[in-house]
Amino acid sequence: MAEFSKLNNLYWQIRYTRIKSVKRKYYRYIAKEKKCLIESGVDVEELRLLCRHLSNH
């Protein structure tokens, strides 16, 4: 679960900001982090479900 802590923090930042340009910046960071996780061998379906869960809080 430690490899997903950065994603948790990024989604938390998106939830608690109201500035749209800042939200877009964090979504770009999330896309970059997801790409790195997939390249490191994380299951794609697990990552997809986790991101879906984090975005629907």
C-alpha positions in Angstrom: 0.0 0.0 0.0 3.0 2.3 0.4 3.4 2.6 -3.3 0.0 4.2 -3.5 0.5 6.8 -0.8 1.5 9.5 -3.4 -1.8 8.9 -5.3 -3.7 9.2 -2.0 -2.1 12.5 -1.4 -2.7 13.8 -4.9 -6.4 12.9 -4.9 -6.7 14.5 -1.4 -5.3 17.7 -2.9 -7.8 17.7 -5.7 -10.7 17.2 -3.3 -9.8 20.2 -1.1 -8.9 22.8 -3.7 -11.4 25.0 -5.6 -9.0 26.5 -8.2 -9.5 24.7 -11.5 -5.9 25.3 -12.8 -4.5 23.7 -9.6 -6.8 20.7 -10.1 -5.6 20.2 -13.6 -2.0 20.4 -12.4 -2.7 17.6 -9.9 -4.5 15.5 -12.5 -1.3 15.7 -14.6 0.8 14.6 -11.6 -1.6 11.7 -11.1 -1.3 10.6 -14.8 2.5 10.7 -14.5 2.4 8.7 -11.2 0.0 6.1 -12.7 2.4 5.7 -15.7 5.3 5.1 -13.3 3.4 2.6 -11.3 2.3 0.6 -14.3 5.9 0.5 -15.6 7.0 -0.7 -12.2 4.7 -3.7 -12.4 1.5 -2.8 -10.5 -1.6 -4.5 -11.7 -3.4 -2.2 -14.1 -6.9 -3.3 -13.0 -6.0 -2.8 -9.3 -4.7 0.7 -10.1 -7.8 1.6 -12.1 -10.1 0.5 -9.2 -8.1 2.3 -6.6 -8.1 5.6 -8.6 -11.9 5.2 -9.2 -12.3 4.7 -5.4 -10.1 7.7 -4.6 -11.9 10.0 -7.0 -15.4 9.2 -5.7 -14.9 10.1 -2.1 
